[in-house]
Every structure is written in structure tokens, then in C-alpha cells.
Amino acid sequence: MIEPLTIPVGVTLEAFTDIDFWTSVGIFAGIYTIFALGLQLNVGFTGIQNFGQAGFMAIGAYTMAILTAEEGMNFWLTLPISVLVTIAFGLLVGLPSLRLRADYFAIATIAFAEAIRLIALNARELTNGAQGIFGFDDSWDSISESIEDFIVDLGWTAVPSLFPLFLVTWGIAVLLMFTLTRVQGTPWGRVLRAIREDEDAARALGKNAFSYKLQSLAIAATIGAVAGWLLAIQLAFVVPDEFQPVVTFIGYVVLVLGGLANYWGVAVGAIILWTVLEGLRFLELPISETKIAALRFIIVGLVLIGLMAFRPQGVFGKREEMVLGD
Amino acid sequence: MTDAPIFVADGIEKSFGGIQAVDGATMDVNRGSITALIGPNGAGKTTFFNLITGFYRPDQGRATFDGREVQGRPPYVIARLGMVRTFQITKALAAMPVIDNMMLAAPDQPGESLRNVIFHPVAWRRREEEVHEQAMELLDVFNLTRLADNYAGTLSGGQRKLLELARALMARPRFLLLDEPMAGINPTLGRRLLDHMQRLRAEEGVTFLFIEHDMEVVMNHSDRVIVMAEGRVIADGEPHEVRSDRAVIDAYLGGSSNGGGE
């Protein structure tokens, strides 16, 4: 007979005061916020099921890394170029497949993202295969040091080395949330919502639905590329393994947690997910660490099931919109 | 020019697999008329609407609106020309407020382009004010003012029907195609809707082509009736002529055993 009370369950308090650790977690939450903002635009506001966001993230990260580390191009110049390349891929995916029914579009995009990852894995001359690319972040490092010096000057001497990246990531995330929310309130955003509700009705009222869906996808792809740069900088390398389909699925988890059709909810969803996921690392149970690592995902799954049962619209979603959206 | 028909369809054909849904439909619609399109179930009326508004591509045939060919063009282009349709099964944008449904339909909103949203914020905001005013006026006509801020999905079937008509009118059509506008709305609101159609025709010269099963409405409120059966036009004339047409009677009696109700 098992006596639950004798099982030592606990969480060390120091874990929650480890600022280096939480800075790193915060950066991941920020990167996933940005990543999922693109998904929110597509899924929550346009009604297109983009399952290839990890592919766009990969293209952004790889273009930046290849041009900087292998071609010796100026880091800052590679950013706009990688945006253009990502948009080009967005159009390449969208033009033939956005005319498909929603579920086929989802399949087409996931296939695209996997194709990109497998090319990155096998086109070794370009991408260095599974070894990945290093040495593209010198320009970032110098900016990071200036930010760090600035903070030290302000009086906080124990600045974690990743803290500048944390600030920049969340600065970008907040700026994007603000801008996207503003744009959503314009007639342009209204057309997107109409397409989400009923594409035929929008077309019957003179709206070129295809063009709007393409714009939505291109913008989401661009946002994905930004998330890709930040991920590359955080890791200091770019490898194909970081762009597995599961990255997109975690993006969807963030969407569902935060609620559809709300940009600020995305940040809430990402913070909840990463806090639960990483906080559970410090769980002390009489089982091995690998088992605890697996258990974390089980707990996230249970949280999601609970959410579906009690608050299916997510933290910030509107219940009416979910129920009425047929 | 003003005497020329506003809309002409010539030999429109469409088959799905082995079924010939529309089999050489030919008709013209007079400018400023209220024309009813009737026929037994399965006659191809809704398919015909889909063919001339760009939702289906015809296999054969020509359709011209105001002298411009429209067959095979995308729906949004046809709508922008001024030929606007509604749907038999209403397409209310459920998770959007009624007022947003209305404002969406307004033409010439520069703010629907992302470039203008960024570079011409004053222009689109000014247009938005005009559009809001027009939308509120139209909602008033259809008794929907108090529902302006409700989600369209919370409206009753009849209210949705009215919303869809009001929304189509926001698009400033010159030729309005209505697919069973009276179905599911109560007689009082139905009368209001018919009155408004008459007024729009008189004041703004809007032309109507509407599919309808209610014979009382068809006979009393249209100036011309076109009858379709088995994908073709079998009769065309004033209501009283059509009523006594042998082919029409045969089509209705032979077509569906339950007669001409629904």
C-alpha cells in the first residue's frame, strides 16, 4: 500500500530566485510569443491554418546566419534580406496552396516546413548539415555589451549576460503586439476577420479574399523570421533540429492557452507555458530526471485538457466569438 | 442606352459530373425592373446565380452586366462592378458585430489597403465616419439599430436575412440579386423589405432579380417573371402571363409532387 504522504514532493525555493535561469526562460517565452503572433494573425484573425511557421522561422534564421557567417555580410544588412527571402517563400507556399480548402492548406504548409528542415539537414555545403552554423553573432554581442554596460551604469551590477537579449526580445514582442492590435482595428483588419468568418460572403461583397490571405501569410512569415533570428542569437548556433514541426505545435499551444483573436493573450499563453514547463524542472520526486522531463509535458497536456473543459476560449479569448464562429 | 437590358445571359451551361444543372439559360433583365426568378426545386436557379456572380465558372455561354462580360470573372470583381448578390442560406459574419458586417460592405474604403492604413490614416478614418453613418441609417430602415453592437451570430434567422440585405445595399449595388429574400422572415418585416425594394428602384434606379417561392409575393411585387425548369428558361413575361402559361403549369405540377410551395 502506497502512502502518499511519505513521498518527498517539493520544489526548492532557490530555483525560483535563479535569475540567470529565468532570464533564459523569459527569452524563450518572448521568442515563442513573437513566433505565435504570426500564427495568431493567420489562425485567429484570418482563419488560415498555417502549420508551417517553423519553416519560416528556419528560413529567417538560416538566411541571417549563412549570409553573416559564411558570406561575411554585415549582420544588420542580413536582417532585411532575410525578411525578403522569407516573404518570397511565403508567397511560394501561399500562391499555389491558399486556394486549397483549409485542411489541405494545413497539410501543404507542414510539408513545406519539413521540406525546409530536411534541406537544411542535407544541403551541407550551404547549411553545414546537422553541425549547424556558428559565428554570426559578433555584431549582436557588441550591442549586448553596450546594453549591459548601460544597465551597470544605472546601478544594477549583477546583470545576467542574457539580460540584454531578454530586453530586446520583449521589446520587439510588445511592439509587435501593439502594432498588430492597432492594425487589426482598421478596415484592413475587418476584411481579414470577414474572411475568417465566411470567405464567400467577403468575396460577394467585393473583397479579394485570396490577396488578403496572401498578405496575412507573408506578414506571419516575416514575424516568424524575426523569431528565428532571436532564437539563433539565444542559442548562438543554427541547427535543423531547432525547427522540428513540434515548434509550430507548441506555438499552437501558446495560441490556445492565451485565446484566439487576441494578440496580448499570446504573451500570456507563452509566459504560462514556459513557466509551467521550466518551473517543473525543479520538482523533486523520487524518480529520475528524464522521467521528470517527460512528466512536465504530461502536466502541460493535463493543463490543456483542463482548459478545454473549463475555459475553452483560452485566457484572453472571447467565448461568444468562439461559440458563434459556427 | 438606358433602354438596353442591364443584364443579359446567353446560353449559360454548367454540368456537375453527369448532371446538367444549368442547360443553356438565356434571359435578360430590364434596367430598373423588379424581376422574379421562379421555378421548381432543382430548376437550377441558385446554380445560375452562382454562375453569373463568379462563384462557379460556366462551361458555356456569355453573361454581360451593363455591357461588360462577367462570366468567369472572380466574384469580388463582379461585386465591384455593382452586381451584388445575397445567399439563400444567410452568410452573416457571426463572430463580428452587426455594425462591422455593415461597414465591411462599403466600397471605396482606402483603409482596406495596408499601404493606406499606414500612409493615409486621415483619409480612411474620414471615410470610416461616412460609412458608419450610412450603416446606421440603413440599420434603422430594417429595424436593426438596437442590435448594431451585437454579434451577428446572435440574430434570429429573419434578422439575419434583413442584415444580409442591408449589408448588400451598403455595397451600393446597381443590380441586386437576392436568393429567396423572404424565406424565414415574418410578414411584417417582409413587407418592409418589399417596400424598401420599391423605394430603391424608384429613388436610385436599382434593378432587382430575386429568386422566390412565395407566389403571392412574386405575382404582386414583381413587374416581370422568368421561369426556369431543368436548367432552362421556359417562360418569361408579366406575372399574369406567366401564371396561365401551359409550360409553367406543367413544370410545377410535373416537377415536384408537392406542388409549388417550398
Boltz contact constraints between the chains, C-beta under 6 A:
constraints:
  - contact:
      token1: [A, 186]
      token2: [B, 111]
      max_distance: 6.0
  - contact:
      token1: [A, 186]
      token2: [B, 117]
      max_distance: 6.0
  - contact:
      token1: [A, 187]
      token2: [B, 109]
      max_distance: 6.0
  - contact:
      token1: [A, 187]
      token2: [B, 111]
      max_distance: 6.0
  - contact:
      token1: [A, 187]
      token2: [B, 112]
      max_distance: 6.0
  - contact:
      token1: [A, 188]
      token2: [B, 112]
      max_distance: 6.0
  - contact:
      token1: [A, 188]
      token2: [B, 114]
      max_distance: 6.0
  - contact:
      token1: [A, 188]
      token2: [B, 117]
      max_distance: 6.0
  - contact:
      token1: [A, 190]
      token2: [B, 100]
      max_distance: 6.0
  - contact:
      token1: [A, 190]
      token2: [B, 104]
      max_distance: 6.0
  - contact:
      token1: [A, 191]
      token2: [B, 112]
      max_distance: 6.0
  - contact:
      token1: [A, 193]
      token2: [B, 96]
      max_distance: 6.0
  - contact:
      token1: [A, 194]
      token2: [B, 93]
      max_distance: 6.0
  - contact:
      token1: [A, 194]
      token2: [B, 104]
      max_distance: 6.0
  - contact:
      token1: [A, 197]
      token2: [B, 93]
      max_distance: 6.0
  - contact:
      token1: [A, 197]
      token2: [B, 95]
      max_distance: 6.0
  - contact:
      token1: [A, 198]
      token2: [B, 91]
      max_distance: 6.0
  - contact:
      token1: [A, 198]
      token2: [B, 93]
      max_distance: 6.0
  - contact:
      token1: [A, 201]
      token2: [B, 91]
      max_distance: 6.0
  - contact:
      token1: [A, 203]
      token2: [B, 75]
      max_distance: 6.0
  - contact:
      token1: [A, 203]
      token2: [B, 76]
      max_distance: 6.0
  - contact:
      token1: [A, 204]
      token2: [B, 75]
      max_distance: 6.0
  - contact:
      token1: [A, 204]
      token2: [B, 79]
      max_distance: 6.0
  - contact:
      token1: [A, 204]
      token2: [B, 85]
      max_distance: 6.0
  - contact:
      token1: [A, 205]
      token2: [B, 105]
      max_distance: 6.0
  - contact:
      token1: [A, 205]
      token2: [B, 171]
      max_distance: 6.0
  - contact:
      token1: [A, 206]
      token2: [B, 76]
      max_distance: 6.0
  - contact:
      token1: [A, 206]
      token2: [B, 79]
      max_distance: 6.0
  - contact:
      token1: [A, 206]
      token2: [B, 80]
      max_distance: 6.0
  - contact:
      token1: [A, 207]
      token2: [B, 76]
      max_distance: 6.0
  - contact:
      token1: [A, 208]
      token2: [B, 76]
      max_distance: 6.0
  - contact:
      token1: [A, 320]
      token2: [B, 151]
      max_distance: 6.0
  - contact:
      token1: [A, 321]
      token2: [B, 95]
      max_distance: 6.0
  - contact:
      token1: [A, 324]
      token2: [B, 94]
      max_distance: 6.0
  - contact:
      token1: [A, 324]
      token2: [B, 95]
      max_distance: 6.0
  - contact:
      token1: [A, 324]
      token2: [B, 151]
      max_distance: 6.0
  - contact:
      token1: [A, 324]
      token2: [B, 153]
      max_distance: 6.0
  - contact:
      token1: [A, 325]
      token2: [B, 94]
      max_distance: 6.0
  - contact:
      token1: [A, 325]
      token2: [B, 95]
      max_distance: 6.0
